[in-house]
Amino acid sequence: MDHEVVQLADYGYECARDIARICTALAVFVLPIAFLIHSLIAYRKQMPLYMPEIKKTGAATAATFLNSHMPRLAVLTVIYFAWNYLTLGDLPLKYPWILSDEFSNLHSFIYPLFSFAWLWTLSQELAPSAVQQWRSKQGSIFVTAFWVTLSLVGAKGLAYSLGILAFIYVAYAIRGDLSLALIMTRGANPFTAYWQSFRISTKRFTQFSWMFSKTACIAWLTFTVFNIPRLAVYYMPANDDHFNISPYIMISIFTIIETACAALLTYFDSLIMVRGIKLLEEIEKEEGMESTC
């Protein structure tokens, strides 16, 4: 009887894991398509005159900042190389805990923390007075790091858990694209930032789609590529001579792919934040003018 219970429990676990994998696979395709559809629909609409300027200057600002801080990518490369050496080399044979889910999950925090360090410096260059005012009132860099990390990890985890329902997620995600700007320059937590962004976007959903959707589409495709190496190893047959690759070659490949993808994702985060800050300034001007009329 006990043996049958264990078998049923194992069967239930396997079914749940397979369902989760199917949902993740569906989300991989659904998310970029949904963002692209919203972007194409928005491009048929007429936008306020300041929108194209924000988009153009936002891209230029993020690219210039990226070029001027290239040495940081060397740090990111070293971090990913150290992680891959730790998890793909011979050490797991000696220390099995390295392969535990608890330790492996730490990998998902490397890119968000790197992105936060980038966004923090960029936000101070773009809106130093707002950042200084927040720092004097509400907290430290560590609080913001926690909120940004929670926002980046939570949003991506939620999206991939929804599978085909990611179509619904995208419509709400677009409304929350001012969140990074609000967290970094207004000291908001992710929940307050999203609610404020959602409120602001009530009559501006098409503008938000025009401003952010295409960037989000490319970012999600990049995030998919970012996860391919780990998924390949996860599904790789354990004892197959066709997959007998030198650990050092695999470490090098993983490091190159993950560094490149993390750098691109950080650029897209910077782009969304810069555009969000400038769009937020224009919207606040409009609301200020409406309140005085």
VEXLUMKOL-463765 format. One record per residue (C-alpha): residue number from 1; x, y, z. Coordinates in steps of 0.1 Angstrom, whole numbers. Layout:
+-----+-------+-------+-------+
|   n |  east | north |    up |
+-----+-------+-------+-------+
| NUM |     X |     Y |     Z |
...
+-----+-------+-------+-------+
! end
This chain:
+-----+-------+-------+-------+
|   n |  east | north |    up |
+-----+-------+-------+-------+
|   1 |     0 |     0 |     0 |
|   2 |    28 |    24 |     9 |
|   3 |    45 |    16 |   -23 |
|   4 |    14 |    25 |   -43 |
|   5 |    11 |    58 |   -25 |
|   6 |    47 |    66 |   -34 |
|   7 |    41 |    57 |   -70 |
|   8 |    10 |    79 |   -72 |
|   9 |    29 |   108 |   -56 |
|  10 |    57 |   104 |   -81 |
|  11 |    32 |   103 |  -109 |
|  12 |    15 |   134 |   -97 |
|  13 |    48 |   152 |   -94 |
|  14 |    58 |   141 |  -130 |
|  15 |    25 |   153 |  -144 |
|  16 |    28 |   187 |  -126 |
|  17 |    63 |   191 |  -139 |
|  18 |    53 |   182 |  -175 |
|  19 |    24 |   208 |  -173 |
|  20 |    48 |   234 |  -161 |
|  21 |    72 |   227 |  -190 |
|  22 |    44 |   229 |  -215 |
|  23 |    33 |   263 |  -200 |
|  24 |    68 |   275 |  -202 |
|  25 |    72 |   264 |  -238 |
|  26 |    39 |   281 |  -248 |
|  27 |    50 |   313 |  -231 |
|  28 |    83 |   313 |  -250 |
|  29 |    63 |   318 |  -283 |
|  30 |    33 |   336 |  -270 |
|  31 |    50 |   365 |  -252 |
|  32 |    70 |   380 |  -281 |
|  33 |    41 |   375 |  -306 |
|  34 |    17 |   393 |  -282 |
|  35 |    40 |   422 |  -277 |
|  36 |    46 |   425 |  -314 |
|  37 |     9 |   425 |  -322 |
|  38 |     3 |   453 |  -297 |
|  39 |    32 |   473 |  -312 |
|  40 |    19 |   469 |  -348 |
|  41 |   -16 |   480 |  -338 |
|  42 |    -3 |   510 |  -320 |
|  43 |    19 |   521 |  -350 |
|  44 |   -13 |   527 |  -370 |
|  45 |   -24 |   554 |  -345 |
|  46 |   -14 |   590 |  -344 |
|  47 |     9 |   598 |  -314 |
|  48 |    16 |   631 |  -296 |
|  49 |    45 |   651 |  -311 |
|  50 |    68 |   644 |  -281 |
|  51 |    65 |   606 |  -284 |
|  52 |    89 |   601 |  -314 |
|  53 |   114 |   624 |  -298 |
|  54 |   113 |   605 |  -265 |
|  55 |   118 |   572 |  -284 |
|  56 |   148 |   586 |  -304 |
|  57 |   166 |   603 |  -275 |
|  58 |   159 |   574 |  -252 |
|  59 |   176 |   550 |  -275 |
|  60 |   206 |   574 |  -280 |
|  61 |   209 |   580 |  -242 |
|  62 |   209 |   543 |  -234 |
|  63 |   234 |   534 |  -262 |
|  64 |   258 |   562 |  -252 |
|  65 |   256 |   551 |  -215 |
|  66 |   263 |   515 |  -225 |
|  67 |   293 |   525 |  -246 |
|  68 |   308 |   546 |  -218 |
|  69 |   305 |   518 |  -192 |
|  70 |   318 |   489 |  -212 |
|  71 |   343 |   478 |  -185 |
|  72 |   314 |   467 |  -164 |
|  73 |   308 |   439 |  -189 |
|  74 |   342 |   425 |  -180 |
|  75 |   330 |   421 |  -144 |
|  76 |   298 |   404 |  -157 |
|  77 |   319 |   380 |  -178 |
|  78 |   340 |   370 |  -148 |
|  79 |   309 |   364 |  -127 |
|  80 |   293 |   341 |  -153 |
|  81 |   326 |   323 |  -160 |
|  82 |   330 |   317 |  -122 |
|  83 |   294 |   304 |  -120 |
|  84 |   298 |   281 |  -150 |
|  85 |   331 |   268 |  -138 |
|  86 |   315 |   261 |  -104 |
|  87 |   284 |   243 |  -118 |
|  88 |   297 |   227 |  -150 |
|  89 |   332 |   216 |  -140 |
|  90 |   343 |   188 |  -117 |
|  91 |   333 |   205 |   -84 |
|  92 |   297 |   191 |   -84 |
|  93 |   312 |   156 |   -82 |
|  94 |   329 |   166 |   -49 |
|  95 |   302 |   189 |   -36 |
|  96 |   267 |   176 |   -48 |
|  97 |   249 |   206 |   -31 |
|  98 |   261 |   227 |   -60 |
|  99 |   235 |   210 |   -81 |
| 100 |   207 |   216 |   -57 |
| 101 |   177 |   236 |   -68 |
| 102 |   182 |   261 |   -40 |
| 103 |   218 |   269 |   -51 |
| 104 |   210 |   268 |   -88 |
| 105 |   182 |   293 |   -84 |
| 106 |   208 |   319 |   -74 |
| 107 |   218 |   320 |  -111 |
| 108 |   186 |   339 |  -119 |
| 109 |   197 |   368 |   -97 |
| 110 |   229 |   376 |  -115 |
| 111 |   214 |   395 |  -144 |
| 112 |   188 |   415 |  -123 |
| 113 |   215 |   426 |   -98 |
| 114 |   238 |   436 |  -127 |
| 115 |   210 |   454 |  -144 |
| 116 |   201 |   473 |  -112 |
| 117 |   237 |   485 |  -108 |
| 118 |   235 |   498 |  -143 |
| 119 |   201 |   514 |  -139 |
| 120 |   211 |   530 |  -106 |
| 121 |   240 |   549 |  -122 |
| 122 |   220 |   558 |  -152 |
| 123 |   190 |   571 |  -132 |
| 124 |   213 |   594 |  -112 |
| 125 |   227 |   609 |  -144 |
| 126 |   192 |   614 |  -159 |
| 127 |   173 |   626 |  -128 |
| 128 |   198 |   634 |  -100 |
| 129 |   176 |   657 |   -81 |
| 130 |   147 |   633 |   -80 |
| 131 |   170 |   604 |   -69 |
| 132 |   187 |   625 |   -42 |
| 133 |   154 |   637 |   -29 |
| 134 |   142 |   601 |   -26 |
| 135 |   174 |   589 |   -10 |
| 136 |   171 |   616 |    17 |
| 137 |   135 |   606 |    25 |
| 138 |   129 |   569 |    20 |
| 139 |   159 |   546 |    21 |
| 140 |   191 |   533 |     7 |
| 141 |   205 |   518 |   -24 |
| 142 |   199 |   483 |    -9 |
| 143 |   161 |   490 |    -7 |
| 144 |   160 |   499 |   -44 |
| 145 |   182 |   469 |   -53 |
| 146 |   157 |   447 |   -36 |
| 147 |   127 |   462 |   -54 |
| 148 |   143 |   462 |   -88 |
| 149 |   154 |   426 |   -84 |
| 150 |   120 |   416 |   -72 |
| 151 |   104 |   434 |  -101 |
| 152 |   126 |   418 |  -128 |
| 153 |   126 |   383 |  -115 |
| 154 |    90 |   383 |  -105 |
| 155 |    77 |   397 |  -138 |
| 156 |    96 |   371 |  -159 |
| 157 |    87 |   342 |  -136 |
| 158 |    50 |   351 |  -136 |
| 159 |    49 |   355 |  -174 |
| 160 |    65 |   320 |  -180 |
| 161 |    41 |   304 |  -155 |
| 162 |    10 |   315 |  -175 |
| 163 |    17 |   297 |  -207 |
| 164 |   -10 |   305 |  -233 |
| 165 |   -26 |   330 |  -209 |
| 166 |     5 |   352 |  -215 |
| 167 |   -17 |   370 |  -240 |
| 168 |   -36 |   384 |  -211 |
| 169 |    -4 |   391 |  -191 |
| 170 |    10 |   412 |  -220 |
| 171 |   -19 |   436 |  -219 |
| 172 |   -13 |   443 |  -183 |
| 173 |    25 |   443 |  -186 |
| 174 |    24 |   471 |  -211 |
| 175 |     4 |   492 |  -187 |
| 176 |    32 |   487 |  -161 |
| 177 |    61 |   499 |  -182 |
| 178 |    66 |   531 |  -161 |
| 179 |    73 |   509 |  -131 |
| 180 |   111 |   510 |  -135 |
| 181 |   111 |   547 |  -139 |
| 182 |    89 |   551 |  -108 |
| 183 |   110 |   527 |   -87 |
| 184 |   143 |   543 |   -97 |
| 185 |   134 |   580 |   -95 |
| 186 |   104 |   582 |   -72 |
| 187 |   113 |   556 |   -46 |
| 188 |    82 |   535 |   -52 |
| 189 |    80 |   498 |   -44 |
| 190 |    70 |   475 |   -74 |
| 191 |    34 |   472 |   -63 |
| 192 |    29 |   510 |   -59 |
| 193 |    49 |   516 |   -90 |
| 194 |    28 |   492 |  -111 |
| 195 |    -5 |   507 |   -97 |
| 196 |     6 |   542 |  -105 |
| 197 |    17 |   531 |  -140 |
| 198 |   -16 |   513 |  -145 |
| 199 |   -35 |   544 |  -134 |
| 200 |   -15 |   567 |  -157 |
| 201 |   -19 |   543 |  -187 |
| 202 |   -58 |   542 |  -184 |
| 203 |   -63 |   567 |  -213 |
| 204 |   -28 |   561 |  -229 |
| 205 |   -27 |   523 |  -235 |
| 206 |   -20 |   529 |  -273 |
| 207 |     8 |   553 |  -264 |
| 208 |    24 |   528 |  -240 |
| 209 |    22 |   501 |  -267 |
| 210 |    38 |   524 |  -293 |
| 211 |    66 |   533 |  -269 |
| 212 |    74 |   500 |  -252 |
| 213 |    60 |   469 |  -270 |
| 214 |    86 |   464 |  -297 |
| 215 |   114 |   467 |  -272 |
| 216 |    97 |   442 |  -249 |
| 217 |    92 |   418 |  -279 |
| 218 |   130 |   418 |  -286 |
| 219 |   138 |   416 |  -249 |
| 220 |   117 |   385 |  -244 |
| 221 |   133 |   368 |  -274 |
| 222 |   167 |   376 |  -259 |
| 223 |   156 |   362 |  -225 |
| 224 |   146 |   330 |  -243 |
| 225 |   180 |   327 |  -259 |
| 226 |   195 |   334 |  -224 |
| 227 |   178 |   303 |  -210 |
| 228 |   185 |   279 |  -239 |
| 229 |   220 |   267 |  -227 |
| 230 |   206 |   258 |  -192 |
| 231 |   176 |   240 |  -208 |
| 232 |   199 |   221 |  -232 |
| 233 |   220 |   208 |  -203 |
| 234 |   189 |   200 |  -183 |
| 235 |   174 |   178 |  -211 |
| 236 |   207 |   164 |  -223 |
| 237 |   210 |   126 |  -220 |
| 238 |   234 |   118 |  -191 |
| 239 |   253 |    90 |  -209 |
| 240 |   253 |    98 |  -246 |
| 241 |   286 |    99 |  -265 |
| 242 |   271 |   125 |  -289 |
| 243 |   269 |   150 |  -261 |
| 244 |   303 |   143 |  -246 |
| 245 |   315 |   179 |  -248 |
| 246 |   346 |   191 |  -229 |
| 247 |   335 |   210 |  -197 |
| 248 |   358 |   239 |  -206 |
| 249 |   343 |   243 |  -240 |
| 250 |   308 |   242 |  -225 |
| 251 |   319 |   267 |  -198 |
| 252 |   332 |   291 |  -225 |
| 253 |   301 |   288 |  -246 |
| 254 |   278 |   294 |  -217 |
| 255 |   298 |   324 |  -205 |
| 256 |   297 |   340 |  -240 |
| 257 |   260 |   335 |  -245 |
| 258 |   249 |   345 |  -210 |
| 259 |   271 |   376 |  -209 |
| 260 |   259 |   388 |  -243 |
| 261 |   222 |   382 |  -234 |
| 262 |   225 |   398 |  -200 |
| 263 |   242 |   428 |  -215 |
| 264 |   213 |   431 |  -241 |
| 265 |   187 |   427 |  -214 |
| 266 |   203 |   454 |  -194 |
| 267 |   203 |   476 |  -224 |
| 268 |   166 |   470 |  -229 |
| 269 |   159 |   477 |  -192 |
| 270 |   179 |   510 |  -196 |
| 271 |   159 |   518 |  -227 |
| 272 |   126 |   512 |  -210 |
| 273 |   136 |   532 |  -179 |
| 274 |   150 |   562 |  -199 |
| 275 |   118 |   563 |  -221 |
| 276 |    97 |   559 |  -189 |
| 277 |   114 |   588 |  -171 |
| 278 |   110 |   611 |  -201 |
| 279 |    74 |   600 |  -207 |
| 280 |    66 |   604 |  -171 |
| 281 |    78 |   640 |  -172 |
| 282 |    56 |   648 |  -202 |
| 283 |    26 |   632 |  -186 |
| 284 |    31 |   651 |  -153 |
| 285 |    33 |   683 |  -173 |
| 286 |     0 |   675 |  -191 |
| 287 |   -17 |   666 |  -158 |
| 288 |    -4 |   698 |  -142 |
| 289 |   -17 |   719 |  -171 |
| 290 |   -51 |   701 |  -169 |
| 291 |   -54 |   707 |  -131 |
| 292 |   -47 |   744 |  -136 |
| 293 |   -74 |   748 |  -163 |
+-----+-------+-------+-------+
! end
